[in-house]
Amino acid sequence: MDADVLVVGTGLAGAAAARALAEAGWRVRALDKGRGPGGRLSTRRKQAGGFDHGAATLQANTPAFAGWLAEEIVAGRAAPWGEGYVGVPGMNGLVAGLLDGLDVHWSVAVATLHREAGSWRALDAEGRVVGAAPALVLAVPAPQAWALLRASALADDVVPPRTLDALAGIRYAPCWAVLLESEPSAECGPPDSGAGDGVDAIYREADKPGRPNAGHWVLHATNAWSEANLEADAGTVALRLRDAFIARTGIGPEAIRDVSAHRWRYSRPLGILDPVPLESAGLVLAGDAFGPPPLTDVPPAERAWLSGRAAAGRLIAARQPKS
Ligand SMILES: Cc1cc2nc3c(=O)[nH]c(=O)nc-3n(C[C@H](O)[C@H](O)[C@H](O)COP(=O)(O)OP(=O)(O)OC[C@H]3O[C@@H](n4cnc5c(N)ncnc54)[C@H](O)[C@@H]3O)c2cc1C
């Protein structure tokens, strides 16, 4: 279990940090409560193909992120689509590529963190040590970072109360996503606008590069509808948004094979925190809610990637001997 750094959370931010640290020669141990790579760039696999039920597409506003995506296109893990980019063969291919060859442990939910004698230890809910290292990248959505740090009861000189307060102030927009499987032959023109039915966007997976025509569709509900129906059960949400899909596309219920819904409590942050200067305790926070002012103008996924790279850079700089 010897590692120089623990990375908790391997969405785009944690994966970017893990890759940059590994490239700098650090031994990385990464932990994620999910069953596979992606985080909010998840792709749910079914036999016939996948559903990108998190972010459907990425935009690049900085040369650094555009440059990385260009490399990923050459590597076959990304493709241009419309005015943006998608991962190939699913959005999660981008995260999988960053984590390729690294020591990543799935289905490991970190419940508490401890700092003792210059080392971090991560424990699961049963109190088992699931990782230990002198440095820690915490790359989970801000409300989850807040909950984890609060449950960990760390000393004030490790995580000052004002940092916890700042994290507590970051809110996220929720999003209900519906995964709908139709007969692959079901066709429709551009979906009607259907204002007021709660649907923000409809994506047909087969329209994206590198996907088979499996009749897979993803619907994203609007922020307002998602907020209003946040605690509804997934089955009810799936049926209501399926009805909106039928009305908008003209694809009838007889052509729909399956429908399910996924609730994203934290889809996109509504505020941004400056990077928190915690490196003295070997801790950096990363994710789409973190970034100095220049990063506020970039879309959240890009900010997550940039923040992961920046977090790695800050740990590497903190380890250099001072001249
Ligand atoms: C429906 C939807 C649509 C979106 N559309 C866009 C878009 O068009 N453009 C755009 O730029 N962005 C979009 N986003 C946002 C984008 O997906 C995110 O900004 C980005 O993926 C965040 O990456 P991250 O690494 O910061 O967080 P995440 O991807 O959330 O990664 C955090 C990881 O931490 C893990 N984790 C959490 N707690 C623990 C714990 N206690 N122990 C272990 N692991 C833990 C989680 O399993 C997860 O894998 C969208 C998001 C959603 C949900």
The ligand as a MOL file (V3000), in Angstrom:
LIG
                    3D

  0  0  0     0  0            999 V3000
M  V30 BEGIN CTAB
M  V30 COUNTS 53 58 0 0 0
M  V30 BEGIN ATOM
M  V30 1 C -26.2420 15.7740 -16.4620 0
M  V30 2 C -24.9400 16.5340 -16.5160 0
M  V30 3 C -24.6400 17.3160 -17.6320 0
M  V30 4 C -23.4380 18.0270 -17.6780 0
M  V30 5 N -23.1340 18.7740 -18.7930 0
M  V30 6 C -21.9410 19.4000 -18.8680 0
M  V30 7 C -21.5480 20.0980 -20.0430 0
M  V30 8 O -22.2620 20.1540 -21.0490 0
M  V30 9 N -20.3310 20.7250 -20.0460 0
M  V30 10 C -19.5030 20.6800 -18.9710 0
M  V30 11 O -18.4180 21.2530 -19.0130 0
M  V30 12 N -19.8500 20.0270 -17.8450 0
M  V30 13 C -21.0300 19.3900 -17.7770 0
M  V30 14 N -21.3750 18.7070 -16.6400 0
M  V30 15 C -20.4790 18.8010 -15.4640 0
M  V30 16 C -19.2680 17.8720 -15.6000 0
M  V30 17 O -19.6990 16.5540 -15.8460 0
M  V30 18 C -18.4920 17.9680 -14.3130 0
M  V30 19 O -18.1020 19.3110 -14.1180 0
M  V30 20 C -17.2200 17.1320 -14.2500 0
M  V30 21 O -17.3990 15.8640 -14.8030 0
M  V30 22 C -16.7820 17.0970 -12.7800 0
M  V30 23 O -15.6400 16.3080 -12.6160 0
M  V30 24 P -15.0770 16.1370 -11.1300 0
M  V30 25 O -13.9060 15.2310 -11.2320 0
M  V30 26 O -14.8850 17.4780 -10.5200 0
M  V30 27 O -16.2450 15.4560 -10.2860 0
M  V30 28 P -16.9370 14.0400 -10.4540 0
M  V30 29 O -16.9830 13.6280 -11.8690 0
M  V30 30 O -18.2070 14.1310 -9.6850 0
M  V30 31 O -15.9300 13.0450 -9.7050 0
M  V30 32 C -15.9470 12.8590 -8.3200 0
M  V30 33 C -15.6760 11.3860 -8.0280 0
M  V30 34 O -15.5460 11.2440 -6.6200 0
M  V30 35 C -16.1160 10.0130 -6.2460 0
M  V30 36 N -16.4310 10.1310 -4.8230 0
M  V30 37 C -17.2730 10.9940 -4.2060 0
M  V30 38 N -17.2360 10.8280 -2.8720 0
M  V30 39 C -16.3600 9.8340 -2.6290 0
M  V30 40 C -15.8960 9.2020 -1.4460 0
M  V30 41 N -16.3470 9.5640 -0.2270 0
M  V30 42 N -14.9980 8.1850 -1.5540 0
M  V30 43 C -14.5340 7.7970 -2.7750 0
M  V30 44 N -14.9420 8.3750 -3.9300 0
M  V30 45 C -15.8400 9.3850 -3.8550 0
M  V30 46 C -17.3210 9.8500 -7.1610 0
M  V30 47 O -17.6690 8.4820 -7.3070 0
M  V30 48 C -16.8000 10.4600 -8.4650 0
M  V30 49 O -16.2760 9.4660 -9.3430 0
M  V30 50 C -22.5490 17.9710 -16.5880 0
M  V30 51 C -22.8330 17.1550 -15.4810 0
M  V30 52 C -24.0300 16.4360 -15.4460 0
M  V30 53 C -24.3110 15.5410 -14.2680 0
M  V30 END ATOM
M  V30 BEGIN BOND
M  V30 1 1 1 2
M  V30 2 1 2 3
M  V30 3 2 2 52
M  V30 4 2 3 4
M  V30 5 1 4 5
M  V30 6 1 4 50
M  V30 7 2 5 6
M  V30 8 1 6 7
M  V30 9 1 6 13
M  V30 10 2 7 8
M  V30 11 1 7 9
M  V30 12 1 9 10
M  V30 13 2 10 11
M  V30 14 1 10 12
M  V30 15 2 12 13
M  V30 16 1 13 14
M  V30 17 1 14 15
M  V30 18 1 14 50
M  V30 19 1 15 16
M  V30 20 1 16 17
M  V30 21 1 16 18
M  V30 22 1 18 19
M  V30 23 1 18 20
M  V30 24 1 20 21
M  V30 25 1 20 22
M  V30 26 1 22 23
M  V30 27 1 23 24
M  V30 28 2 24 25
M  V30 29 1 24 26
M  V30 30 1 24 27
M  V30 31 1 27 28
M  V30 32 2 28 29
M  V30 33 1 28 30
M  V30 34 1 28 31
M  V30 35 1 31 32
M  V30 36 1 32 33
M  V30 37 1 33 34
M  V30 38 1 33 48
M  V30 39 1 34 35
M  V30 40 1 35 36
M  V30 41 1 35 46
M  V30 42 1 36 37
M  V30 43 1 36 45
M  V30 44 2 37 38
M  V30 45 1 38 39
M  V30 46 1 39 40
M  V30 47 2 39 45
M  V30 48 1 40 41
M  V30 49 2 40 42
M  V30 50 1 42 43
M  V30 51 2 43 44
M  V30 52 1 44 45
M  V30 53 1 46 47
M  V30 54 1 46 48
M  V30 55 1 48 49
M  V30 56 2 50 51
M  V30 57 1 51 52
M  V30 58 1 52 53
M  V30 END BOND
M  V30 END CTAB
M  END
